Amino acid sequence: MLYAMTTLALSEVLGAPVYDPSGAAGGRVREVALAPWR
Amino acid sequence: MIVKTKNGNRVLPFTVVGTINGGIRTTTSAGQWAEANGTEGFFLLERDLLDQQVIDINGRKVVRVNDVDLNVDAVKEAQGARPVLRVSGVDVGARGAVRRLLRGVVPVAALRLLLRKIPQRTIPWDFVDLIETDPARRVKLKISHDRLAGLHPADIADIVEDLAPDEREAVFETLNEEVAAEALEEVAPKVQKSIVESLDSERAADIVEEMDPGAAADLLGDLNEEHTEQILVQMEPEERQEVIDLLEHKEKTAAGRMTTDFLALPERATVEDAVDSMREFEGGVEAVSTIYLVDGEGKLVGEVPLPKIALAEPHTPMRSLTQLPLVRVYEDVGDNAVAELFDKYNLLMLPVVDKQDKLMGVITADNVINMLRAKL
């Protein structure tokens, strides 16, 4: 589960599938935006 | 997150991310995610950070980002816990590179085992300084080099030398003039020249004004005449004149090596006067190891080393503290003779005088070391 994990690599997040509440695939992660900066 | 959906790219706010576990589960459907119209104002981790050069402030070097470490935290809210993703550091070692290279090629479990055997080389995010070459984005993303500016000028110089020309320009556009000037003095002459040539003449003049006059003259002497003039025109009159005077001396002579940033007092001055003059002195610390005494015509009559001043009572006449022999060098003496004097008398500073013995400037030990290193 997510909360048991402490770190993830960006390369593992990029391309990861995204599911909506019904479990249907909504798309894939293309980018991660840093906001707000610092 | 920017998510590629069948209806184009959408912005998925982290507030609607439920879990991240072999995929991301959201609490809203794709139709509710805003369209990603342009990403110019965003700092995107893959586009702007992965494979880019960044400055490792702690390690004082330039490194390439192989992967980005993200920390997953749980934030407790009324409805339950919500995951938050934070950048914790950048992976600059082989582990990040191998992970990306073998992802999708090697089974996940095998890859994890392999990665465990590779030492981790991560720089905490707080020690990362980004380099953004686009001035508009620098402003928009509030990218500054405050932490870089806190390093020793020589370390900044080493870092700058490892950067590409446009990245060097970006750093020098952002640093304040004083820090930029000190760092520029430490950079190799060839790199120094290319940095100044990349800056607009107004910015270059602001930085050159803050440099030690001798170093400024050496730098401007290496530029083409037209560029030198453009910078000189933008400089404040006093600093400009100082540099113009120095530019007239032959490079490999005592006068060509000297700086005009030094402390000289009338021969009747007291220790109290010397201390006051040090308080007001804006030159480098290397130029206060000795204070010189001159007569009414500006002729060099004595020198007092800093320790003697520090140990004397305030009303002690400086003349009584002078040390012998009074070692000095004439303006047209060559580099080798200058180096020999430093070696023979273990000098930190050497006064340069004209034919009438008038004090013109000083050569500091760091200049001699630079000179000798250039000959190695």
HADDOCK unambig.tbl for C-alpha pairs under 7 A between the chains (distance, minus, plus):
assign (segid A and resid 1 and name CA) (segid B and resid 21 and name CA) 5.86 0.50 0.50
assign (segid A and resid 2 and name CA) (segid B and resid 19 and name CA) 5.72 0.50 0.50
assign (segid A and resid 2 and name CA) (segid B and resid 20 and name CA) 5.29 0.50 0.50
assign (segid A and resid 2 and name CA) (segid B and resid 21 and name CA) 5.60 0.50 0.50
assign (segid A and resid 3 and name CA) (segid B and resid 73 and name CA) 6.84 0.50 0.50
assign (segid A and resid 3 and name CA) (segid B and resid 74 and name CA) 6.21 0.50 0.50
assign (segid A and resid 5 and name CA) (segid B and resid 72 and name CA) 6.74 0.50 0.50
assign (segid A and resid 6 and name CA) (segid B and resid 71 and name CA) 5.64 0.50 0.50
assign (segid A and resid 6 and name CA) (segid B and resid 72 and name CA) 5.40 0.50 0.50
assign (segid A and resid 7 and name CA) (segid B and resid 69 and name CA) 6.49 0.50 0.50
assign (segid A and resid 7 and name CA) (segid B and resid 70 and name CA) 5.43 0.50 0.50
assign (segid A and resid 7 and name CA) (segid B and resid 71 and name CA) 4.40 0.50 0.50
assign (segid A and resid 7 and name CA) (segid B and resid 72 and name CA) 5.81 0.50 0.50
assign (segid A and resid 8 and name CA) (segid B and resid 69 and name CA) 5.91 0.50 0.50
assign (segid A and resid 8 and name CA) (segid B and resid 70 and name CA) 5.03 0.50 0.50
assign (segid A and resid 8 and name CA) (segid B and resid 71 and name CA) 6.25 0.50 0.50
assign (segid A and resid 9 and name CA) (segid B and resid 67 and name CA) 6.58 0.50 0.50
assign (segid A and resid 9 and name CA) (segid B and resid 68 and name CA) 5.67 0.50 0.50
assign (segid A and resid 9 and name CA) (segid B and resid 69 and name CA) 4.75 0.50 0.50
assign (segid A and resid 9 and name CA) (segid B and resid 70 and name CA) 5.79 0.50 0.50
assign (segid A and resid 10 and name CA) (segid B and resid 67 and name CA) 6.25 0.50 0.50
assign (segid A and resid 10 and name CA) (segid B and resid 68 and name CA) 5.13 0.50 0.50
assign (segid A and resid 10 and name CA) (segid B and resid 69 and name CA) 6.23 0.50 0.50
assign (segid A and resid 10 and name CA) (segid B and resid 70 and name CA) 6.53 0.50 0.50
assign (segid A and resid 11 and name CA) (segid B and resid 67 and name CA) 6.52 0.50 0.50
assign (segid A and resid 11 and name CA) (segid B and resid 100 and name CA) 6.28 0.50 0.50
assign (segid A and resid 16 and name CA) (segid B and resid 23 and name CA) 5.36 0.50 0.50
assign (segid A and resid 16 and name CA) (segid B and resid 24 and name CA) 6.99 0.50 0.50
assign (segid A and resid 17 and name CA) (segid B and resid 23 and name CA) 4.93 0.50 0.50
assign (segid A and resid 17 and name CA) (segid B and resid 24 and name CA) 6.19 0.50 0.50
assign (segid A and resid 18 and name CA) (segid B and resid 23 and name CA) 5.80 0.50 0.50
assign (segid A and resid 18 and name CA) (segid B and resid 24 and name CA) 4.60 0.50 0.50
assign (segid A and resid 18 and name CA) (segid B and resid 25 and name CA) 5.90 0.50 0.50
assign (segid A and resid 19 and name CA) (segid B and resid 24 and name CA) 6.01 0.50 0.50
assign (segid A and resid 19 and name CA) (segid B and resid 25 and name CA) 4.81 0.50 0.50
assign (segid A and resid 19 and name CA) (segid B and resid 26 and name CA) 6.15 0.50 0.50
assign (segid A and resid 20 and name CA) (segid B and resid 25 and name CA) 5.97 0.50 0.50
assign (segid A and resid 20 and name CA) (segid B and resid 26 and name CA) 5.12 0.50 0.50
assign (segid A and resid 20 and name CA) (segid B and resid 27 and name CA) 6.46 0.50 0.50
assign (segid A and resid 20 and name CA) (segid B and resid 28 and name CA) 6.02 0.50 0.50
assign (segid A and resid 20 and name CA) (segid B and resid 29 and name CA) 4.93 0.50 0.50
assign (segid A and resid 20 and name CA) (segid B and resid 30 and name CA) 6.73 0.50 0.50
assign (segid A and resid 21 and name CA) (segid B and resid 25 and name CA) 6.86 0.50 0.50
assign (segid A and resid 21 and name CA) (segid B and resid 26 and name CA) 5.94 0.50 0.50
assign (segid A and resid 21 and name CA) (segid B and resid 27 and name CA) 5.34 0.50 0.50
assign (segid A and resid 21 and name CA) (segid B and resid 28 and name CA) 6.22 0.50 0.50
assign (segid A and resid 21 and name CA) (segid B and resid 29 and name CA) 6.62 0.50 0.50
assign (segid A and resid 26 and name CA) (segid B and resid 5 and name CA) 5.96 0.50 0.50
assign (segid A and resid 26 and name CA) (segid B and resid 30 and name CA) 5.64 0.50 0.50
assign (segid A and resid 27 and name CA) (segid B and resid 3 and name CA) 6.00 0.50 0.50
assign (segid A and resid 27 and name CA) (segid B and resid 4 and name CA) 5.24 0.50 0.50
assign (segid A and resid 27 and name CA) (segid B and resid 5 and name CA) 4.26 0.50 0.50
assign (segid A and resid 27 and name CA) (segid B and resid 6 and name CA) 6.96 0.50 0.50
assign (segid A and resid 28 and name CA) (segid B and resid 3 and name CA) 5.33 0.50 0.50
assign (segid A and resid 28 and name CA) (segid B and resid 4 and name CA) 5.27 0.50 0.50
assign (segid A and resid 28 and name CA) (segid B and resid 5 and name CA) 6.78 0.50 0.50
assign (segid A and resid 29 and name CA) (segid B and resid 1 and name CA) 6.70 0.50 0.50
assign (segid A and resid 29 and name CA) (segid B and resid 2 and name CA) 5.99 0.50 0.50
assign (segid A and resid 29 and name CA) (segid B and resid 3 and name CA) 4.41 0.50 0.50
assign (segid A and resid 29 and name CA) (segid B and resid 4 and name CA) 6.23 0.50 0.50
assign (segid A and resid 30 and name CA) (segid B and resid 2 and name CA) 5.44 0.50 0.50
assign (segid A and resid 30 and name CA) (segid B and resid 3 and name CA) 5.21 0.50 0.50
assign (segid A and resid 30 and name CA) (segid B and resid 4 and name CA) 5.85 0.50 0.50
assign (segid A and resid 31 and name CA) (segid B and resid 1 and name CA) 5.77 0.50 0.50
assign (segid A and resid 31 and name CA) (segid B and resid 2 and name CA) 4.91 0.50 0.50
assign (segid A and resid 31 and name CA) (segid B and resid 3 and name CA) 6.98 0.50 0.50
assign (segid A and resid 31 and name CA) (segid B and resid 44 and name CA) 6.40 0.50 0.50
assign (segid A and resid 31 and name CA) (segid B and resid 45 and name CA) 6.81 0.50 0.50
assign (segid A and resid 31 and name CA) (segid B and resid 46 and name CA) 6.26 0.50 0.50
assign (segid A and resid 32 and name CA) (segid B and resid 1 and name CA) 4.46 0.50 0.50
assign (segid A and resid 32 and name CA) (segid B and resid 2 and name CA) 6.10 0.50 0.50
assign (segid A and resid 32 and name CA) (segid B and resid 44 and name CA) 5.68 0.50 0.50
assign (segid A and resid 32 and name CA) (segid B and resid 45 and name CA) 5.58 0.50 0.50
assign (segid A and resid 33 and name CA) (segid B and resid 1 and name CA) 5.74 0.50 0.50
assign (segid A and resid 33 and name CA) (segid B and resid 42 and name CA) 6.05 0.50 0.50
assign (segid A and resid 33 and name CA) (segid B and resid 43 and name CA) 5.55 0.50 0.50
assign (segid A and resid 33 and name CA) (segid B and resid 44 and name CA) 4.41 0.50 0.50
assign (segid A and resid 33 and name CA) (segid B and resid 45 and name CA) 6.07 0.50 0.50
assign (segid A and resid 34 and name CA) (segid B and resid 42 and name CA) 6.89 0.50 0.50
assign (segid A and resid 34 and name CA) (segid B and resid 43 and name CA) 5.35 0.50 0.50
assign (segid A and resid 34 and name CA) (segid B and resid 44 and name CA) 6.16 0.50 0.50
assign (segid A and resid 34 and name CA) (segid B and resid 45 and name CA) 6.87 0.50 0.50
assign (segid A and resid 37 and name CA) (segid B and resid 141 and name CA) 6.46 0.50 0.50
